[in-house]
């Protein structure tokens, strides 16, 4: 977060929200826009008060790819969801992927 440099296959981590049964994860790229946008069951991504998820596929210009672009700024958000509806989006968390080796 905070513009940290991360791998092109990052694991995303956030605090669990009480009574959330699902989480919507959105990841956007500074160059191509939306690269990931999906719902995940809380039971599948959370353990105790921490949730983690590592996507295995992203979209780059509409085509599926297995990793994010090198040396690119991104932002991600989490939205908790339950039977009552959608919660609010989290504050944007920013990061930059590592340079190409």
KOLDO-787325 format. One record per atom (N, C-alpha, C): residue number from 0; x, y, z; atom name. Coordinates in nm, 2 decimals. Layout:
<rs>
{seq: NUM | u: X | v: Y | w: Z | atom: CA}
...
</rs>
This chain:
<rs>
{seq: 0 | u: 0.08 | v: -0.12 | w: 0.00 | atom: N}
{seq: 0 | u: 0.00 | v: 0.00 | w: 0.00 | atom: CA}
{seq: 0 | u: 0.09 | v: 0.12 | w: 0.00 | atom: C}
{seq: 1 | u: 0.03 | v: 0.24 | w: -0.02 | atom: N}
{seq: 1 | u: 0.10 | v: 0.36 | w: -0.01 | atom: CA}
{seq: 1 | u: 0.20 | v: 0.38 | w: -0.13 | atom: C}
{seq: 2 | u: 0.18 | v: 0.31 | w: -0.24 | atom: N}
{seq: 2 | u: 0.28 | v: 0.32 | w: -0.35 | atom: CA}
{seq: 2 | u: 0.39 | v: 0.22 | w: -0.34 | atom: C}
{seq: 3 | u: 0.38 | v: 0.13 | w: -0.25 | atom: N}
{seq: 3 | u: 0.49 | v: 0.03 | w: -0.23 | atom: CA}
{seq: 3 | u: 0.51 | v: -0.05 | w: -0.36 | atom: C}
{seq: 4 | u: 0.63 | v: -0.09 | w: -0.38 | atom: N}
{seq: 4 | u: 0.67 | v: -0.17 | w: -0.50 | atom: CA}
{seq: 4 | u: 0.64 | v: -0.32 | w: -0.47 | atom: C}
{seq: 5 | u: 0.57 | v: -0.39 | w: -0.55 | atom: N}
{seq: 5 | u: 0.53 | v: -0.53 | w: -0.52 | atom: CA}
{seq: 5 | u: 0.55 | v: -0.61 | w: -0.65 | atom: C}
{seq: 6 | u: 0.55 | v: -0.74 | w: -0.63 | atom: N}
{seq: 6 | u: 0.56 | v: -0.83 | w: -0.75 | atom: CA}
{seq: 6 | u: 0.44 | v: -0.81 | w: -0.84 | atom: C}
{seq: 7 | u: 0.46 | v: -0.87 | w: -0.96 | atom: N}
{seq: 7 | u: 0.35 | v: -0.87 | w: -1.06 | atom: CA}
{seq: 7 | u: 0.24 | v: -0.97 | w: -1.03 | atom: C}
{seq: 8 | u: 0.26 | v: -1.05 | w: -0.92 | atom: N}
{seq: 8 | u: 0.16 | v: -1.14 | w: -0.87 | atom: CA}
{seq: 8 | u: 0.13 | v: -1.12 | w: -0.72 | atom: C}
{seq: 9 | u: 0.09 | v: -1.00 | w: -0.68 | atom: N}
{seq: 9 | u: 0.07 | v: -0.97 | w: -0.54 | atom: CA}
{seq: 9 | u: -0.04 | v: -1.05 | w: -0.47 | atom: C}
{seq: 10 | u: -0.02 | v: -1.06 | w: -0.34 | atom: N}
{seq: 10 | u: -0.13 | v: -1.11 | w: -0.26 | atom: CA}
{seq: 10 | u: -0.19 | v: -0.99 | w: -0.19 | atom: C}
{seq: 11 | u: -0.32 | v: -0.98 | w: -0.19 | atom: N}
{seq: 11 | u: -0.39 | v: -0.87 | w: -0.13 | atom: CA}
{seq: 11 | u: -0.44 | v: -0.91 | w: 0.01 | atom: C}
{seq: 12 | u: -0.43 | v: -0.82 | w: 0.11 | atom: N}
{seq: 12 | u: -0.46 | v: -0.85 | w: 0.24 | atom: CA}
{seq: 12 | u: -0.54 | v: -0.74 | w: 0.30 | atom: C}
{seq: 13 | u: -0.65 | v: -0.77 | w: 0.38 | atom: N}
{seq: 13 | u: -0.73 | v: -0.67 | w: 0.44 | atom: CA}
{seq: 13 | u: -0.79 | v: -0.72 | w: 0.57 | atom: C}
{seq: 14 | u: -0.85 | v: -0.63 | w: 0.65 | atom: N}
{seq: 14 | u: -0.91 | v: -0.67 | w: 0.78 | atom: CA}
{seq: 14 | u: -1.05 | v: -0.72 | w: 0.75 | atom: C}
{seq: 15 | u: -1.09 | v: -0.83 | w: 0.81 | atom: N}
{seq: 15 | u: -1.23 | v: -0.88 | w: 0.80 | atom: CA}
{seq: 15 | u: -1.33 | v: -0.78 | w: 0.85 | atom: C}
{seq: 16 | u: -1.44 | v: -0.78 | w: 0.79 | atom: N}
{seq: 16 | u: -1.55 | v: -0.69 | w: 0.84 | atom: CA}
{seq: 16 | u: -1.66 | v: -0.78 | w: 0.90 | atom: C}
{seq: 17 | u: -1.70 | v: -0.74 | w: 1.02 | atom: N}
{seq: 17 | u: -1.80 | v: -0.83 | w: 1.09 | atom: CA}
{seq: 17 | u: -1.93 | v: -0.84 | w: 1.00 | atom: C}
{seq: 18 | u: -1.98 | v: -0.96 | w: 0.99 | atom: N}
{seq: 18 | u: -2.10 | v: -1.00 | w: 0.92 | atom: CA}
{seq: 18 | u: -2.09 | v: -0.99 | w: 0.77 | atom: C}
{seq: 19 | u: -1.97 | v: -0.97 | w: 0.72 | atom: N}
{seq: 19 | u: -1.95 | v: -0.98 | w: 0.57 | atom: CA}
{seq: 19 | u: -1.95 | v: -1.13 | w: 0.53 | atom: C}
{seq: 20 | u: -2.03 | v: -1.16 | w: 0.43 | atom: N}
{seq: 20 | u: -2.03 | v: -1.30 | w: 0.38 | atom: CA}
{seq: 20 | u: -1.95 | v: -1.31 | w: 0.24 | atom: C}
{seq: 21 | u: -1.93 | v: -1.19 | w: 0.18 | atom: N}
{seq: 21 | u: -1.86 | v: -1.19 | w: 0.05 | atom: CA}
{seq: 21 | u: -1.78 | v: -1.06 | w: 0.05 | atom: C}
{seq: 22 | u: -1.68 | v: -1.06 | w: -0.04 | atom: N}
{seq: 22 | u: -1.60 | v: -0.94 | w: -0.06 | atom: CA}
{seq: 22 | u: -1.58 | v: -0.92 | w: -0.21 | atom: C}
{seq: 23 | u: -1.60 | v: -0.80 | w: -0.25 | atom: N}
{seq: 23 | u: -1.58 | v: -0.76 | w: -0.39 | atom: CA}
{seq: 23 | u: -1.44 | v: -0.70 | w: -0.40 | atom: C}
{seq: 24 | u: -1.35 | v: -0.75 | w: -0.49 | atom: N}
{seq: 24 | u: -1.22 | v: -0.69 | w: -0.50 | atom: CA}
{seq: 24 | u: -1.21 | v: -0.63 | w: -0.64 | atom: C}
{seq: 25 | u: -1.17 | v: -0.50 | w: -0.64 | atom: N}
{seq: 25 | u: -1.15 | v: -0.43 | w: -0.76 | atom: CA}
{seq: 25 | u: -1.00 | v: -0.38 | w: -0.77 | atom: C}
{seq: 26 | u: -0.93 | v: -0.41 | w: -0.88 | atom: N}
{seq: 26 | u: -0.80 | v: -0.37 | w: -0.90 | atom: CA}
{seq: 26 | u: -0.79 | v: -0.29 | w: -1.03 | atom: C}
{seq: 27 | u: -0.74 | v: -0.17 | w: -1.03 | atom: N}
{seq: 27 | u: -0.73 | v: -0.09 | w: -1.15 | atom: CA}
{seq: 27 | u: -0.58 | v: -0.06 | w: -1.18 | atom: C}
{seq: 28 | u: -0.55 | v: -0.04 | w: -1.31 | atom: N}
{seq: 28 | u: -0.42 | v: -0.01 | w: -1.36 | atom: CA}
{seq: 28 | u: -0.42 | v: 0.14 | w: -1.40 | atom: C}
{seq: 29 | u: -0.31 | v: 0.21 | w: -1.38 | atom: N}
{seq: 29 | u: -0.30 | v: 0.35 | w: -1.43 | atom: CA}
{seq: 29 | u: -0.30 | v: 0.36 | w: -1.58 | atom: C}
{seq: 30 | u: -0.26 | v: 0.25 | w: -1.65 | atom: N}
{seq: 30 | u: -0.25 | v: 0.25 | w: -1.79 | atom: CA}
{seq: 30 | u: -0.37 | v: 0.19 | w: -1.86 | atom: C}
{seq: 31 | u: -0.42 | v: 0.08 | w: -1.81 | atom: N}
{seq: 31 | u: -0.53 | v: 0.01 | w: -1.88 | atom: CA}
{seq: 31 | u: -0.67 | v: 0.01 | w: -1.82 | atom: C}
{seq: 32 | u: -0.68 | v: 0.07 | w: -1.70 | atom: N}
{seq: 32 | u: -0.81 | v: 0.07 | w: -1.63 | atom: CA}
{seq: 32 | u: -0.83 | v: -0.06 | w: -1.55 | atom: C}
{seq: 33 | u: -0.95 | v: -0.11 | w: -1.55 | atom: N}
{seq: 33 | u: -0.99 | v: -0.23 | w: -1.47 | atom: CA}
{seq: 33 | u: -0.91 | v: -0.35 | w: -1.51 | atom: C}
{seq: 34 | u: -0.84 | v: -0.41 | w: -1.42 | atom: N}
{seq: 34 | u: -0.77 | v: -0.54 | w: -1.45 | atom: CA}
{seq: 34 | u: -0.82 | v: -0.66 | w: -1.37 | atom: C}
{seq: 35 | u: -0.90 | v: -0.63 | w: -1.26 | atom: N}
{seq: 35 | u: -0.96 | v: -0.74 | w: -1.18 | atom: CA}
{seq: 35 | u: -1.09 | v: -0.68 | w: -1.11 | atom: C}
{seq: 36 | u: -1.19 | v: -0.76 | w: -1.11 | atom: N}
{seq: 36 | u: -1.32 | v: -0.72 | w: -1.05 | atom: CA}
{seq: 36 | u: -1.40 | v: -0.84 | w: -1.03 | atom: C}
{seq: 37 | u: -1.40 | v: -0.89 | w: -0.90 | atom: N}
{seq: 37 | u: -1.47 | v: -1.02 | w: -0.87 | atom: CA}
{seq: 37 | u: -1.51 | v: -1.03 | w: -0.73 | atom: C}
{seq: 38 | u: -1.61 | v: -1.11 | w: -0.70 | atom: N}
{seq: 38 | u: -1.66 | v: -1.14 | w: -0.57 | atom: CA}
{seq: 38 | u: -1.60 | v: -1.27 | w: -0.52 | atom: C}
{seq: 39 | u: -1.57 | v: -1.27 | w: -0.39 | atom: N}
{seq: 39 | u: -1.51 | v: -1.39 | w: -0.32 | atom: CA}
{seq: 39 | u: -1.58 | v: -1.41 | w: -0.19 | atom: C}
{seq: 40 | u: -1.61 | v: -1.54 | w: -0.16 | atom: N}
{seq: 40 | u: -1.68 | v: -1.57 | w: -0.03 | atom: CA}
{seq: 40 | u: -1.58 | v: -1.55 | w: 0.08 | atom: C}
{seq: 41 | u: -1.63 | v: -1.48 | w: 0.19 | atom: N}
{seq: 41 | u: -1.55 | v: -1.46 | w: 0.30 | atom: CA}
{seq: 41 | u: -1.49 | v: -1.58 | w: 0.36 | atom: C}
{seq: 42 | u: -1.57 | v: -1.69 | w: 0.36 | atom: N}
{seq: 42 | u: -1.52 | v: -1.82 | w: 0.41 | atom: CA}
{seq: 42 | u: -1.40 | v: -1.87 | w: 0.34 | atom: C}
{seq: 43 | u: -1.39 | v: -1.83 | w: 0.21 | atom: N}
{seq: 43 | u: -1.28 | v: -1.88 | w: 0.13 | atom: CA}
{seq: 43 | u: -1.15 | v: -1.79 | w: 0.14 | atom: C}
{seq: 44 | u: -1.17 | v: -1.67 | w: 0.18 | atom: N}
{seq: 44 | u: -1.05 | v: -1.57 | w: 0.18 | atom: CA}
{seq: 44 | u: -1.01 | v: -1.52 | w: 0.32 | atom: C}
{seq: 45 | u: -1.10 | v: -1.55 | w: 0.42 | atom: N}
{seq: 45 | u: -1.07 | v: -1.50 | w: 0.56 | atom: CA}
{seq: 45 | u: -1.04 | v: -1.61 | w: 0.66 | atom: C}
{seq: 46 | u: -0.95 | v: -1.57 | w: 0.74 | atom: N}
{seq: 46 | u: -0.91 | v: -1.66 | w: 0.86 | atom: CA}
{seq: 46 | u: -0.90 | v: -1.57 | w: 0.98 | atom: C}
{seq: 47 | u: -0.99 | v: -1.58 | w: 1.07 | atom: N}
{seq: 47 | u: -0.99 | v: -1.49 | w: 1.18 | atom: CA}
{seq: 47 | u: -1.02 | v: -1.35 | w: 1.14 | atom: C}
{seq: 48 | u: -0.94 | v: -1.25 | w: 1.18 | atom: N}
{seq: 48 | u: -0.97 | v: -1.11 | w: 1.15 | atom: CA}
{seq: 48 | u: -0.89 | v: -1.06 | w: 1.02 | atom: C}
{seq: 49 | u: -0.83 | v: -1.16 | w: 0.95 | atom: N}
{seq: 49 | u: -0.75 | v: -1.12 | w: 0.83 | atom: CA}
{seq: 49 | u: -0.80 | v: -1.19 | w: 0.71 | atom: C}
{seq: 50 | u: -0.81 | v: -1.12 | w: 0.60 | atom: N}
{seq: 50 | u: -0.85 | v: -1.18 | w: 0.47 | atom: CA}
{seq: 50 | u: -0.74 | v: -1.17 | w: 0.37 | atom: C}
{seq: 51 | u: -0.71 | v: -1.26 | w: 0.29 | atom: N}
{seq: 51 | u: -0.61 | v: -1.25 | w: 0.18 | atom: CA}
{seq: 51 | u: -0.66 | v: -1.32 | w: 0.06 | atom: C}
{seq: 52 | u: -0.61 | v: -1.27 | w: -0.06 | atom: N}
{seq: 52 | u: -0.64 | v: -1.33 | w: -0.18 | atom: CA}
{seq: 52 | u: -0.54 | v: -1.29 | w: -0.29 | atom: C}
{seq: 53 | u: -0.50 | v: -1.39 | w: -0.36 | atom: N}
{seq: 53 | u: -0.40 | v: -1.37 | w: -0.47 | atom: CA}
{seq: 53 | u: -0.47 | v: -1.41 | w: -0.60 | atom: C}
{seq: 54 | u: -0.51 | v: -1.32 | w: -0.69 | atom: N}
{seq: 54 | u: -0.57 | v: -1.35 | w: -0.81 | atom: CA}
{seq: 54 | u: -0.47 | v: -1.44 | w: -0.90 | atom: C}
{seq: 55 | u: -0.53 | v: -1.52 | w: -0.98 | atom: N}
{seq: 55 | u: -0.45 | v: -1.60 | w: -1.07 | atom: CA}
{seq: 55 | u: -0.47 | v: -1.56 | w: -1.22 | atom: C}
{seq: 56 | u: -0.56 | v: -1.46 | w: -1.24 | atom: N}
{seq: 56 | u: -0.58 | v: -1.41 | w: -1.37 | atom: CA}
{seq: 56 | u: -0.63 | v: -1.27 | w: -1.37 | atom: C}
{seq: 57 | u: -0.58 | v: -1.19 | w: -1.46 | atom: N}
{seq: 57 | u: -0.61 | v: -1.05 | w: -1.47 | atom: CA}
{seq: 57 | u: -0.66 | v: -1.02 | w: -1.61 | atom: C}
{seq: 58 | u: -0.71 | v: -0.90 | w: -1.64 | atom: N}
{seq: 58 | u: -0.74 | v: -0.87 | w: -1.78 | atom: CA}
{seq: 58 | u: -0.65 | v: -0.75 | w: -1.82 | atom: C}
{seq: 59 | u: -0.59 | v: -0.77 | w: -1.94 | atom: N}
{seq: 59 | u: -0.51 | v: -0.66 | w: -1.99 | atom: CA}
{seq: 59 | u: -0.56 | v: -0.63 | w: -2.13 | atom: C}
{seq: 60 | u: -0.61 | v: -0.52 | w: -2.15 | atom: N}
{seq: 60 | u: -0.68 | v: -0.48 | w: -2.28 | atom: CA}
{seq: 60 | u: -0.78 | v: -0.58 | w: -2.32 | atom: C}
{seq: 61 | u: -0.86 | v: -0.63 | w: -2.23 | atom: N}
{seq: 61 | u: -0.96 | v: -0.73 | w: -2.26 | atom: CA}
{seq: 61 | u: -0.92 | v: -0.87 | w: -2.27 | atom: C}
{seq: 62 | u: -0.79 | v: -0.90 | w: -2.26 | atom: N}
{seq: 62 | u: -0.74 | v: -1.04 | w: -2.27 | atom: CA}
{seq: 62 | u: -0.69 | v: -1.09 | w: -2.14 | atom: C}
{seq: 63 | u: -0.72 | v: -1.22 | w: -2.11 | atom: N}
{seq: 63 | u: -0.67 | v: -1.27 | w: -1.98 | atom: CA}
{seq: 63 | u: -0.52 | v: -1.29 | w: -1.98 | atom: C}
{seq: 64 | u: -0.46 | v: -1.25 | w: -1.86 | atom: N}
{seq: 64 | u: -0.31 | v: -1.27 | w: -1.84 | atom: CA}
{seq: 64 | u: -0.29 | v: -1.32 | w: -1.70 | atom: C}
{seq: 65 | u: -0.18 | v: -1.38 | w: -1.68 | atom: N}
{seq: 65 | u: -0.15 | v: -1.44 | w: -1.54 | atom: CA}
{seq: 65 | u: -0.08 | v: -1.35 | w: -1.45 | atom: C}
{seq: 66 | u: -0.04 | v: -1.23 | w: -1.49 | atom: N}
{seq: 66 | u: 0.02 | v: -1.14 | w: -1.39 | atom: CA}
{seq: 66 | u: 0.00 | v: -0.99 | w: -1.44 | atom: C}
{seq: 67 | u: 0.02 | v: -0.90 | w: -1.35 | atom: N}
{seq: 67 | u: 0.01 | v: -0.76 | w: -1.38 | atom: CA}
{seq: 67 | u: 0.13 | v: -0.71 | w: -1.46 | atom: C}
{seq: 68 | u: 0.11 | v: -0.59 | w: -1.52 | atom: N}
{seq: 68 | u: 0.22 | v: -0.54 | w: -1.60 | atom: CA}
{seq: 68 | u: 0.33 | v: -0.49 | w: -1.51 | atom: C}
{seq: 69 | u: 0.45 | v: -0.50 | w: -1.56 | atom: N}
{seq: 69 | u: 0.57 | v: -0.45 | w: -1.49 | atom: CA}
{seq: 69 | u: 0.57 | v: -0.30 | w: -1.48 | atom: C}
{seq: 70 | u: 0.63 | v: -0.25 | w: -1.37 | atom: N}
{seq: 70 | u: 0.65 | v: -0.10 | w: -1.35 | atom: CA}
{seq: 70 | u: 0.53 | v: -0.02 | w: -1.38 | atom: C}
{seq: 71 | u: 0.42 | v: -0.06 | w: -1.32 | atom: N}
{seq: 71 | u: 0.29 | v: 0.01 | w: -1.35 | atom: CA}
{seq: 71 | u: 0.22 | v: 0.04 | w: -1.22 | atom: C}
{seq: 72 | u: 0.16 | v: 0.16 | w: -1.21 | atom: N}
{seq: 72 | u: 0.09 | v: 0.20 | w: -1.09 | atom: CA}
{seq: 72 | u: -0.05 | v: 0.13 | w: -1.09 | atom: C}
{seq: 73 | u: -0.10 | v: 0.09 | w: -0.97 | atom: N}
{seq: 73 | u: -0.23 | v: 0.02 | w: -0.96 | atom: CA}
{seq: 73 | u: -0.29 | v: 0.08 | w: -0.83 | atom: C}
{seq: 74 | u: -0.42 | v: 0.06 | w: -0.82 | atom: N}
{seq: 74 | u: -0.50 | v: 0.08 | w: -0.70 | atom: CA}
{seq: 74 | u: -0.60 | v: -0.03 | w: -0.68 | atom: C}
{seq: 75 | u: -0.63 | v: -0.06 | w: -0.55 | atom: N}
{seq: 75 | u: -0.72 | v: -0.16 | w: -0.53 | atom: CA}
{seq: 75 | u: -0.82 | v: -0.12 | w: -0.42 | atom: C}
{seq: 76 | u: -0.94 | v: -0.18 | w: -0.42 | atom: N}
{seq: 76 | u: -1.04 | v: -0.15 | w: -0.32 | atom: CA}
{seq: 76 | u: -1.11 | v: -0.28 | w: -0.28 | atom: C}
{seq: 77 | u: -1.17 | v: -0.28 | w: -0.16 | atom: N}
{seq: 77 | u: -1.25 | v: -0.39 | w: -0.11 | atom: CA}
{seq: 77 | u: -1.38 | v: -0.34 | w: -0.08 | atom: C}
{seq: 78 | u: -1.49 | v: -0.42 | w: -0.11 | atom: N}
{seq: 78 | u: -1.62 | v: -0.39 | w: -0.07 | atom: CA}
{seq: 78 | u: -1.68 | v: -0.51 | w: 0.01 | atom: C}
{seq: 79 | u: -1.72 | v: -0.50 | w: 0.13 | atom: N}
{seq: 79 | u: -1.79 | v: -0.61 | w: 0.20 | atom: CA}
{seq: 79 | u: -1.93 | v: -0.62 | w: 0.16 | atom: C}
{seq: 80 | u: -1.98 | v: -0.74 | w: 0.15 | atom: N}
{seq: 80 | u: -2.12 | v: -0.77 | w: 0.11 | atom: CA}
{seq: 80 | u: -2.18 | v: -0.87 | w: 0.20 | atom: C}
{seq: 81 | u: -2.31 | v: -0.85 | w: 0.23 | atom: N}
{seq: 81 | u: -2.39 | v: -0.96 | w: 0.30 | atom: CA}
{seq: 81 | u: -2.53 | v: -0.95 | w: 0.25 | atom: C}
{seq: 82 | u: -2.62 | v: -1.03 | w: 0.32 | atom: N}
{seq: 82 | u: -2.76 | v: -1.04 | w: 0.27 | atom: CA}
{seq: 82 | u: -2.83 | v: -0.90 | w: 0.27 | atom: C}
{seq: 83 | u: -2.78 | v: -0.81 | w: 0.35 | atom: N}
{seq: 83 | u: -2.84 | v: -0.68 | w: 0.36 | atom: CA}
{seq: 83 | u: -2.80 | v: -0.59 | w: 0.24 | atom: C}
{seq: 84 | u: -2.70 | v: -0.63 | w: 0.17 | atom: N}
{seq: 84 | u: -2.65 | v: -0.55 | w: 0.05 | atom: CA}
{seq: 84 | u: -2.50 | v: -0.52 | w: 0.05 | atom: C}
{seq: 85 | u: -2.46 | v: -0.43 | w: -0.03 | atom: N}
{seq: 85 | u: -2.32 | v: -0.39 | w: -0.04 | atom: CA}
{seq: 85 | u: -2.28 | v: -0.29 | w: 0.06 | atom: C}
{seq: 86 | u: -2.16 | v: -0.31 | w: 0.12 | atom: N}
{seq: 86 | u: -2.11 | v: -0.21 | w: 0.21 | atom: CA}
{seq: 86 | u: -2.04 | v: -0.10 | w: 0.12 | atom: C}
{seq: 87 | u: -1.96 | v: -0.02 | w: 0.19 | atom: N}
{seq: 87 | u: -1.89 | v: 0.09 | w: 0.12 | atom: CA}
{seq: 87 | u: -1.76 | v: 0.04 | w: 0.07 | atom: C}
{seq: 88 | u: -1.71 | v: 0.10 | w: -0.04 | atom: N}
{seq: 88 | u: -1.58 | v: 0.07 | w: -0.09 | atom: CA}
{seq: 88 | u: -1.48 | v: 0.12 | w: 0.01 | atom: C}
{seq: 89 | u: -1.37 | v: 0.04 | w: 0.03 | atom: N}
{seq: 89 | u: -1.26 | v: 0.09 | w: 0.11 | atom: CA}
{seq: 89 | u: -1.19 | v: 0.21 | w: 0.04 | atom: C}
{seq: 90 | u: -1.10 | v: 0.27 | w: 0.12 | atom: N}
{seq: 90 | u: -1.02 | v: 0.37 | w: 0.06 | atom: CA}
{seq: 90 | u: -0.92 | v: 0.31 | w: -0.04 | atom: C}
{seq: 91 | u: -0.89 | v: 0.37 | w: -0.15 | atom: N}
{seq: 91 | u: -0.80 | v: 0.32 | w: -0.24 | atom: CA}
{seq: 91 | u: -0.66 | v: 0.29 | w: -0.18 | atom: C}
{seq: 92 | u: -0.60 | v: 0.18 | w: -0.21 | atom: N}
{seq: 92 | u: -0.47 | v: 0.14 | w: -0.17 | atom: CA}
{seq: 92 | u: -0.38 | v: 0.14 | w: -0.30 | atom: C}
{seq: 93 | u: -0.27 | v: 0.21 | w: -0.30 | atom: N}
{seq: 93 | u: -0.19 | v: 0.22 | w: -0.42 | atom: CA}
{seq: 93 | u: -0.07 | v: 0.14 | w: -0.41 | atom: C}
{seq: 94 | u: -0.02 | v: 0.08 | w: -0.53 | atom: N}
{seq: 94 | u: 0.10 | v: 0.01 | w: -0.53 | atom: CA}
{seq: 94 | u: 0.16 | v: 0.02 | w: -0.67 | atom: C}
{seq: 95 | u: 0.29 | v: -0.01 | w: -0.69 | atom: N}
{seq: 95 | u: 0.35 | v: -0.01 | w: -0.82 | atom: CA}
{seq: 95 | u: 0.42 | v: -0.15 | w: -0.83 | atom: C}
{seq: 96 | u: 0.40 | v: -0.21 | w: -0.95 | atom: N}
{seq: 96 | u: 0.46 | v: -0.34 | w: -0.97 | atom: CA}
{seq: 96 | u: 0.61 | v: -0.32 | w: -1.00 | atom: C}
{seq: 97 | u: 0.69 | v: -0.42 | w: -0.97 | atom: N}
{seq: 97 | u: 0.83 | v: -0.42 | w: -0.98 | atom: CA}
{seq: 97 | u: 0.87 | v: -0.40 | w: -1.13 | atom: C}
{seq: 98 | u: 0.99 | v: -0.34 | w: -1.15 | atom: N}
{seq: 98 | u: 1.04 | v: -0.33 | w: -1.29 | atom: CA}
{seq: 98 | u: 1.06 | v: -0.46 | w: -1.36 | atom: C}
{seq: 99 | u: 1.06 | v: -0.46 | w: -1.49 | atom: N}
{seq: 99 | u: 1.09 | v: -0.59 | w: -1.56 | atom: CA}
{seq: 99 | u: 1.23 | v: -0.63 | w: -1.54 | atom: C}
{seq: 100 | u: 1.25 | v: -0.76 | w: -1.51 | atom: N}
{seq: 100 | u: 1.39 | v: -0.80 | w: -1.47 | atom: CA}
{seq: 100 | u: 1.48 | v: -0.80 | w: -1.60 | atom: C}
</rs>
